[in-house]
Each structure stands twice: as structure tokens, then as C-alpha cells.
Amino acid sequence: MNTELFIVRRLIGSRKEGRSFSRSIVGIAMFGIALSLAVMIVAVAIVTGFKKEISNKVTGFGAHIQILNMDSNLSYETAPVPSGLESVKRIREIEGIKNVQPFAIKAGIIKTGEEIHGAVLKGIDKSFDWTFIEEHLSEGELFHVDDTVRTNNVVLSGSTARLLNLGVGDRFTMYFIQDPPRARTFTISGIYNTSLEQFDMLYIFADIKQVQRLNNWDMGEVSGYEVLIEKMDNLPEMAWLVREQVGIDFLEDGSRLRVETIEQKYAQIFDWLKLQDMNVIVLVILMVVVAGFNMISGLLILILERTNMIGILKALGTNNVSVRKIFMYQSAYLTLVGLFWGNLFGLGICLAQKYLNLMPLDPSSYYLDTVPINLNLLHLLMLNLGTMVITFLFLLIPSMIIARISPEKSIRFN
């Protein structure tokens, strides 16, 4: 029989029956642990959810990896890349690649009545993955791209539609500054809303043959290729594999291809997202410290209350290690109870926000219309285990006080 565990069960039982004056103090300590863990769970879920949602939206417009002509500049007038490259065919066979889709872009100006707006026409073909746009489609429908027949249908954002006072089925004219200047009339087949205003106001999705004709390109020439991968976490590795394939290709004019990841293309957005990690780290450290000091105070109260018991146990021949185990076991039990309630509160708040959207956001400032939640089992396990371990280490210091308690003085302690 484990004597320490037997004594701990009796002590816990007496505390539950209300015969301990430390009950309130220990209850506050457990509440502190529960509150700290709940705050950490909510903070990590919100920050990781925010990063995931923003990353998904940015990659929805520009894919994870882009393959472009090395001569392409930073403008929207790009040098063409021929389709049907052997390296592109090899990329499609790489494990972890979800889709490889050609695209072509052309900047222009939309004029409707008294309104004027600059936008980028993004041409796509039938291999384009509509999943992202379909998830955010608010009105109308997506258009079908055919191999031979060119369509005038386009899909644009709700922000652009509101600015130009347009709706589904309306027609508008887009002007392109070139020599000679050109104009094309398009029909709106669908309207999407992602709340990412920087991109919503920029891109209009159209048939790739429209852009090829405007750029005086052949049917086999495109601005580049977009590569979608299965997992965002594998982006550096997948980018290296793509570079390994296209880096050996020379185009007919002697130019080469370059590979650009979405993090390189929109470095300012992803750098901003990485800054959020530091906020979470600081918050987690503060909450763990608070939980640790709460349990230190609780353990000191327990030791103070049981000073007579410590003296009697020592007088009976119990060594300091065994006595310390009693209080460490009791503190571990109280910590586990606090962790249980912390998980319950934290997960409850996260699930309520995830499914009820209780906390809205201003899309113009946060790129989202509600606080995002990302619940990850690994994050939960790490938070619980980390809190448990660090709290236990905190408790080692006050438990050393037991070694300094003498039996003759502690038995008379009142």
C-alpha cells in the first residue's frame, strides 16, 4: 500500500467535506489555473485560426507557388510562358501537389457611368480549381471555360460590384491601355466576397482566351502557372521540388523560369502574421507564470495548515522525501482539477464562437467578418502538458520548506 497516496486521499476527502480552512484558498488557486489555461486555449485557437484563414484567402487568389518567366517584372504586363512544358508535366506527378493551373493577367480600367475602377483581369482555363471562389460565392454562378469557344462571362467581388453599382447579369466595359487601346465588354455571372479587400477590389476572373487575345499571344502562351499544394506547412519543401524541375528549362527565346512562393510574393502579409506568434508566446508565458504562482500560494497554505501533521509524521520516522510526496501528490491532484475546468471553459468558448459567431469583426481592418477559431489536438496537448510540468517545477521550491520543519516545534504549532 502506498502510504503517501492513502494520506492524500484522506486529505482530499476532508477538504471536500469542508473541514479545512484552506478550502477557499486552494479553490482560488485551482480557479487561477483553470482561468490561465482557458485564456491560453482561446488565445492559441484565435491566433492560429486567424493565420490559417488569412493564409487560405491569400493563396486562394495567388496559389501556393507561381511559375513565371524570369524576365517578368513587378507589373501586370508579364512576358509569356509557353504551355505544355515537360517540367510542368513532371511537377504534376510530385506527391503533395494538388493542382497545376495556367493563368494569364491583364490590367485595365472599368468605366460605368460616373464610376471608374482599376482592376486586373485574371484569365483561367478549364483546369482552374474553383474551390476557393465557390466557397465565397454570394450571388450568381461560376462560368464554364471551353477549349474552343471564348466566353465573355466574368466573376468579380461584391466590393467591386457595389463600387460600380453592378449586379449579376449586368454588363460593363473594361478598357486596356496599350497600342492600340482596346476595350472589352463582359457580363457578370457571379459575385464573391472574401472580406480580403486588398484582393477583392483587384481581381476579376475571366476566360484565359480573353487575356491571350488582348496580349496578342498565341493560344499556347500564358503568364505562368499556379501550383496548389496539399499542406501549407510543406511550402518550403514543395517550392524546392518545383524549382528543381523548372530550373533546368530554357525557353525558346533563351530566357528561363523562376519560382515564387506566396510568402515571397506577399511578404508583408505573412511577416505580419508571423508577428502574431510573439504575442501568443508572451501571453502563454504570463499565464503559465500566473498559474504557477497560484499553486505556490496554495501549496504554502496547505503546508501551513498541516504543520502539526508534518511534525507527527516526522516524529513517527517519516523522512522528508515521503512528506514532500504527500503535498506534491495533493498539489498534482488540484492542478489536474484546475486543468479539467480550464479545458472545459476554454473549449466551450472556442466551440461557441466557432459555431455561433458571437464575436464579429470589421472586415476592412481584420480581413475577416468574425473571430476565427482553429482547434488543434496537438496544441491542446502541449498547453496541458506544459502547464502541468511547469507548475510542478514551481511547486518543488515551496515543498522544500518541509525539510526545515522540526517535529518538536511543529507538534506544538497552533
C-alpha positions as CSV (number, residue, x, y, z in Angstrom):
1,M,0.0,0.0,0.0
2,N,1.3,3.5,-0.9
3,T,1.2,5.4,2.3
4,E,1.6,8.8,0.7
5,L,-1.4,8.2,-1.7
6,F,-3.5,7.0,1.2
7,I,-2.9,10.1,3.2
8,V,-3.5,12.3,0.2
9,R,-6.9,10.6,-0.4
10,R,-7.9,11.3,3.3
11,L,-6.7,14.9,3.0
12,I,-8.7,15.5,-0.2
13,G,-11.7,13.8,1.4
14,S,-11.6,16.1,4.4
15,R,-11.2,19.2,2.2
16,K,-14.3,18.2,0.2
17,E,-16.3,17.7,3.5
18,G,-15.5,21.3,4.4
19,R,-13.3,20.6,7.4
20,S,-10.4,22.5,6.0
21,F,-10.0,26.3,6.4
22,S,-7.7,26.2,3.3
23,R,-10.6,25.1,1.1
24,S,-11.3,28.6,-0.2
25,I,-7.6,29.5,-0.8
26,V,-7.0,26.2,-2.7
27,G,-10.2,26.8,-4.6
28,I,-8.9,30.2,-5.7
29,A,-5.6,28.6,-6.8
30,M,-7.4,26.0,-8.9
31,F,-9.6,28.8,-10.4
32,G,-6.4,30.6,-11.3
33,I,-5.0,27.5,-13.1
34,A,-8.4,27.0,-14.9
35,L,-8.6,30.6,-16.0
36,S,-5.0,30.7,-17.2
37,L,-5.4,27.5,-19.3
38,A,-8.7,28.7,-20.7
39,V,-7.1,32.0,-21.8
40,M,-4.2,30.1,-23.4
41,I,-6.5,27.8,-25.3
42,V,-8.6,30.7,-26.6
43,A,-5.6,32.8,-27.5
44,V,-3.9,30.0,-29.4
45,A,-7.1,29.0,-31.2
46,I,-7.8,32.5,-32.3
47,V,-4.3,33.4,-33.5
48,T,-3.8,30.1,-35.3
49,G,-7.3,30.4,-36.8
50,F,-6.5,33.9,-37.9
51,K,-3.3,32.9,-39.6
52,K,-5.0,29.9,-41.2
53,E,-7.9,31.9,-42.6
54,I,-5.8,34.8,-43.9
55,S,-3.3,32.3,-45.5
56,N,-6.1,30.4,-47.2
57,K,-7.6,33.6,-48.6
58,V,-4.3,34.9,-49.9
59,T,-3.4,31.5,-51.5
60,G,-6.9,31.4,-52.9
61,F,-6.0,34.3,-55.1
62,G,-2.4,33.5,-55.9
63,A,-1.9,29.8,-55.1
64,H,0.9,28.5,-53.0
65,I,3.6,28.6,-55.8
66,Q,3.8,30.5,-59.1
67,I,6.0,29.7,-62.0
68,L,6.8,32.8,-64.1
69,N,9.1,34.0,-66.8
70,M,12.4,35.1,-65.4
71,D,12.1,38.3,-67.4
72,S,8.7,39.2,-65.8
73,N,8.8,42.5,-63.9
74,L,6.7,43.6,-61.0
75,S,3.9,45.0,-63.2
76,Y,0.9,43.1,-64.6
77,E,2.4,43.2,-68.1
78,T,4.3,39.9,-68.0
79,A,6.4,38.1,-70.5
80,P,4.6,34.9,-71.7
81,V,5.5,31.4,-70.8
82,P,4.7,28.5,-73.3
83,S,2.2,25.9,-72.2
84,G,2.9,22.2,-72.4
85,L,6.3,22.4,-70.8
86,E,7.8,19.0,-69.9
87,S,8.8,20.4,-66.5
88,V,5.2,21.3,-65.7
89,K,4.1,17.8,-66.6
90,R,6.7,16.4,-64.2
91,I,5.5,18.8,-61.4
92,R,2.0,17.4,-61.6
93,E,3.4,14.0,-60.7
94,I,5.1,15.2,-57.5
95,E,3.4,13.8,-54.3
96,G,1.8,16.6,-52.4
97,I,0.9,18.7,-55.5
98,K,-2.9,19.3,-55.6
99,N,-3.2,21.1,-58.9
100,V,-1.2,22.9,-61.6
101,Q,-3.2,25.5,-63.5
102,P,-2.1,28.1,-66.1
103,F,-3.2,31.7,-65.8
104,A,-2.8,35.0,-67.7
105,I,-3.3,38.5,-66.3
106,K,-4.0,41.9,-67.8
107,A,-4.5,45.2,-66.0
108,G,-7.3,47.5,-67.2
109,I,-9.9,50.2,-66.2
110,I,-13.6,49.7,-65.8
111,K,-15.9,52.7,-66.6
112,T,-19.6,52.6,-65.7
113,G,-21.5,55.9,-65.8
114,E,-19.7,58.2,-63.3
115,E,-17.7,55.4,-61.7
116,I,-14.2,54.3,-62.7
117,H,-12.1,51.5,-61.2
118,G,-8.8,49.9,-62.0
119,A,-8.7,46.1,-61.8
120,V,-6.7,43.1,-63.0
121,L,-8.3,40.6,-65.4
122,K,-7.1,37.1,-64.4
123,G,-7.6,34.6,-67.2
124,I,-8.2,30.9,-66.3
125,D,-8.8,27.8,-68.2
126,K,-10.9,24.7,-67.5
127,S,-8.2,23.2,-65.2
128,F,-8.7,26.1,-62.7
129,D,-9.6,25.0,-59.2
130,W,-12.8,26.9,-58.3
131,T,-13.0,25.6,-54.7
132,F,-11.9,28.8,-53.0
133,I,-14.1,31.1,-55.1
134,E,-17.1,28.7,-54.8
135,E,-16.8,28.8,-51.0
136,H,-17.1,32.6,-51.0
137,L,-19.6,32.9,-53.9
138,S,-22.5,35.1,-52.7
139,E,-24.5,35.6,-55.8
140,G,-24.9,34.1,-59.3
141,E,-22.8,31.2,-60.5
142,L,-19.4,30.3,-61.9
143,F,-18.9,30.4,-65.6
144,H,-17.7,27.4,-67.7
145,V,-14.5,27.7,-69.7
146,D,-14.4,25.8,-73.0
147,D,-11.4,24.8,-75.1
148,T,-12.6,26.4,-78.3
149,V,-15.4,28.9,-77.6
150,R,-14.4,32.2,-75.8
151,T,-16.9,33.3,-73.1
152,N,-17.5,36.9,-72.0
153,N,-18.7,35.9,-68.6
154,V,-16.7,37.0,-65.5
155,V,-16.8,36.6,-61.7
156,L,-15.9,39.7,-59.6
157,S,-16.1,40.7,-56.0
158,G,-19.0,42.2,-54.1
159,S,-16.8,45.2,-53.3
160,T,-16.2,45.9,-56.9
161,A,-19.8,45.4,-57.8
162,R,-21.0,47.8,-55.1
163,L,-18.5,50.4,-56.2
164,L,-19.6,50.2,-59.8
165,N,-23.3,49.7,-59.0
166,L,-23.4,46.4,-60.8
167,G,-25.2,43.1,-60.2
168,V,-25.4,39.6,-61.6
169,G,-26.3,39.7,-65.3
170,D,-25.1,43.3,-65.8
171,R,-22.6,44.2,-68.5
172,F,-19.7,46.5,-68.2
173,T,-16.8,47.7,-70.4
174,M,-13.2,47.3,-69.4
175,Y,-10.5,49.5,-71.2
176,F,-6.9,48.4,-71.7
177,I,-4.1,50.9,-72.2
178,Q,-1.9,49.6,-75.0
179,D,-1.1,50.3,-78.6
180,P,-3.7,50.5,-79.9
181,P,-6.0,50.9,-76.9
182,R,-8.6,48.2,-76.6
183,A,-12.0,47.7,-74.9
184,R,-13.9,44.5,-74.0
185,T,-17.5,44.1,-72.7
186,F,-18.1,41.5,-70.1
187,T,-21.1,40.0,-68.4
188,I,-21.2,39.3,-64.6
189,S,-22.1,35.7,-64.0
190,G,-21.2,35.6,-60.3
191,I,-20.1,37.7,-57.3
192,Y,-17.9,36.6,-54.5
193,N,-17.0,38.0,-51.1
194,T,-13.8,37.1,-49.2
195,S,-13.6,40.2,-47.0
196,L,-9.9,40.5,-48.1
197,E,-10.5,43.9,-49.6
198,Q,-6.9,44.2,-51.0
199,F,-7.6,41.3,-53.3
200,D,-11.4,41.6,-53.7
201,M,-11.0,45.0,-55.3
202,L,-8.2,43.8,-57.6
203,Y,-9.1,40.6,-59.3
204,I,-11.7,39.8,-61.9
205,F,-11.8,36.2,-63.1
206,A,-12.3,35.7,-66.8
207,D,-11.7,33.2,-69.7
208,I,-7.9,32.9,-70.3
209,K,-8.6,33.3,-74.1
210,Q,-9.7,36.9,-73.5
211,V,-6.3,37.8,-71.9
212,Q,-4.4,35.9,-74.6
213,R,-6.2,37.9,-77.3
214,L,-5.6,41.2,-75.6
215,N,-1.9,40.5,-75.2
216,N,-1.6,39.3,-78.8
217,W,-0.4,35.9,-77.5
218,D,-0.9,32.5,-79.2
219,M,-3.3,30.0,-77.6
220,G,-0.3,28.2,-76.1
221,E,1.1,31.2,-74.2
222,V,0.3,32.1,-70.7
223,S,1.6,34.5,-67.9
224,G,2.6,31.5,-65.8
225,Y,1.4,28.5,-63.8
226,E,-0.1,28.4,-60.3
227,V,0.8,25.3,-58.2
228,L,-1.6,24.3,-55.4
229,I,-0.2,22.0,-52.7
230,E,-1.9,19.8,-50.1
231,K,-0.4,21.3,-47.0
232,M,0.7,24.9,-46.4
233,D,3.3,23.7,-43.8
234,N,5.1,21.9,-46.6
235,L,5.5,25.1,-48.7
236,P,9.4,25.4,-48.5
237,E,9.9,21.7,-49.3
238,M,7.4,21.8,-52.2
239,A,8.9,25.0,-53.6
240,W,12.3,23.4,-53.6
241,L,11.0,20.4,-55.5
242,V,9.3,22.7,-58.1
243,R,12.5,24.7,-58.5
244,E,14.4,21.5,-59.1
245,Q,12.1,20.7,-62.0
246,V,11.7,24.1,-63.8
247,G,15.2,25.4,-63.1
248,I,16.6,23.3,-65.9
249,D,14.2,24.6,-68.6
250,F,15.2,27.2,-71.2
251,L,12.5,28.9,-73.2
252,E,12.8,29.4,-77.0
253,D,14.0,33.0,-76.6
254,G,16.7,31.9,-74.2
255,S,15.0,33.1,-71.0
256,R,14.4,30.9,-68.0
257,L,11.7,30.3,-65.5
258,R,11.5,31.4,-61.9
259,V,9.6,30.1,-59.0
260,E,7.9,32.4,-56.4
261,T,6.1,31.3,-53.3
262,I,3.0,33.1,-51.9
263,E,5.1,34.1,-48.9
264,Q,7.6,35.8,-51.1
265,K,5.0,37.4,-53.3
266,Y,3.1,38.9,-50.3
267,A,5.9,39.0,-47.7
268,Q,4.3,42.0,-45.8
269,I,1.2,40.0,-45.1
270,F,3.0,36.8,-44.0
271,D,5.5,38.8,-41.9
272,W,2.6,40.5,-40.2
273,L,1.0,37.1,-39.5
274,K,4.3,35.8,-38.0
275,L,4.4,38.7,-35.6
276,Q,1.2,37.3,-34.0
277,D,3.2,34.3,-32.8
278,M,5.2,36.5,-30.5
279,N,2.0,37.8,-28.9
280,V,0.9,34.3,-28.2
281,I,4.2,33.3,-26.7
282,V,4.2,36.3,-24.4
283,L,0.6,35.6,-23.3
284,V,1.3,31.9,-22.7
285,I,4.4,32.6,-20.6
286,L,2.4,35.1,-18.5
287,M,-0.5,32.8,-18.0
288,V,1.8,29.8,-17.0
289,V,3.6,32.1,-14.5
290,V,0.3,33.2,-13.0
291,A,-0.8,29.5,-12.8
292,G,2.5,28.6,-11.1
293,F,2.4,31.3,-8.5
294,N,-1.3,30.4,-7.8
295,M,-0.3,26.9,-7.0
296,I,2.7,28.0,-4.9
297,S,0.4,30.1,-2.7
298,G,-2.0,27.1,-2.5
299,L,0.8,24.7,-1.5
300,L,2.1,27.1,1.1
301,I,-1.4,27.3,2.7
302,L,-1.6,23.5,2.7
303,I,1.7,23.2,4.4
304,L,0.8,25.8,6.9
305,E,-2.4,24.1,7.7
306,R,-0.9,20.7,8.1
307,T,2.2,21.7,10.1
308,N,1.1,19.6,13.1
309,M,0.6,16.6,10.8
310,I,4.1,17.1,9.3
311,G,5.6,17.1,12.8
312,I,3.7,13.9,13.8
313,L,4.8,12.1,10.6
314,K,8.4,13.1,11.2
315,A,8.2,12.0,14.8
316,L,7.0,8.6,13.6
317,G,10.1,8.3,11.4
318,T,8.8,9.5,8.1
319,N,11.6,11.1,6.0
320,N,11.4,14.4,4.3
321,V,11.0,12.9,0.8
322,S,7.9,11.0,1.8
323,V,6.3,14.0,3.4
324,R,7.1,16.1,0.3
325,K,5.4,13.4,-1.8
326,I,2.2,13.8,0.1
327,F,2.0,17.5,-0.7
328,M,3.2,17.1,-4.2
329,Y,0.6,14.4,-4.9
330,Q,-2.1,16.6,-3.4
331,S,-0.9,19.6,-5.5
332,A,-0.9,17.4,-8.6
333,Y,-4.5,16.4,-8.0
334,L,-5.5,20.1,-7.5
335,T,-3.6,21.1,-10.7
336,L,-5.4,18.3,-12.7
337,V,-8.8,19.5,-11.4
338,G,-7.8,23.1,-12.5
339,L,-6.7,21.8,-15.9
340,F,-10.0,19.9,-16.3
341,W,-12.1,23.0,-15.7
342,G,-9.7,25.2,-17.8
343,N,-10.2,22.8,-20.8
344,L,-13.9,22.8,-20.3
345,F,-14.1,26.6,-20.2
346,G,-11.6,27.2,-23.0
347,L,-13.1,24.7,-25.4
348,G,-16.6,25.8,-24.5
349,I,-15.8,29.4,-25.5
350,C,-14.0,28.3,-28.7
351,L,-16.8,26.0,-29.8
352,A,-19.4,28.7,-29.1
353,Q,-17.5,31.2,-31.2
354,K,-16.8,28.6,-34.0
355,Y,-20.4,27.6,-34.5
356,L,-22.4,30.7,-33.2
357,N,-20.0,33.5,-34.4
358,L,-20.6,35.5,-31.2
359,M,-17.7,38.0,-31.8
360,P,-17.9,39.8,-35.2
361,L,-15.0,41.7,-36.7
362,D,-14.7,44.7,-39.1
363,P,-13.6,43.1,-42.4
364,S,-11.9,46.3,-43.6
365,S,-9.5,46.1,-40.6
366,Y,-9.1,42.4,-39.9
367,Y,-9.9,40.8,-43.3
368,L,-12.5,38.6,-41.6
369,D,-16.1,39.2,-40.5
370,T,-15.9,37.1,-37.4
371,V,-13.2,35.9,-34.9
372,P,-11.7,32.7,-36.4
373,I,-11.2,29.5,-34.3
374,N,-8.7,26.7,-35.1
375,L,-8.8,23.9,-32.6
376,N,-5.7,21.6,-32.9
377,L,-5.3,18.5,-30.7
378,L,-1.5,18.9,-30.6
379,H,-1.8,22.5,-29.4
380,L,-4.2,21.4,-26.6
381,L,-1.9,18.5,-25.5
382,M,1.1,20.8,-25.5
383,L,-0.7,23.5,-23.4
384,N,-1.9,21.0,-20.9
385,L,1.3,19.1,-20.6
386,G,3.4,22.3,-20.5
387,T,1.2,23.9,-17.8
388,M,1.4,20.7,-15.7
389,V,5.1,20.3,-16.0
390,I,6.0,24.0,-15.3
391,T,3.5,24.1,-12.4
392,F,5.1,21.0,-10.9
393,L,8.6,22.6,-11.2
394,F,7.2,25.7,-9.5
395,L,6.0,23.5,-6.6
396,L,9.4,22.0,-5.9
397,I,10.6,25.2,-4.3
398,P,7.9,25.7,-1.6
399,S,7.9,21.9,-0.9
400,M,11.5,22.3,0.3
401,I,10.2,24.2,3.3
402,I,9.0,20.8,4.7
403,A,12.7,19.8,5.3
404,R,13.1,22.8,7.7
405,I,10.1,21.9,9.9
406,S,11.2,20.3,13.2
407,P,8.9,17.8,14.9
408,E,9.1,19.2,18.4
409,K,8.1,22.8,17.3
410,S,5.5,21.7,14.7
411,I,3.6,19.4,17.0
412,R,3.1,22.4,19.4
413,F,2.2,24.7,16.4
414,N,-1.1,26.4,16.8
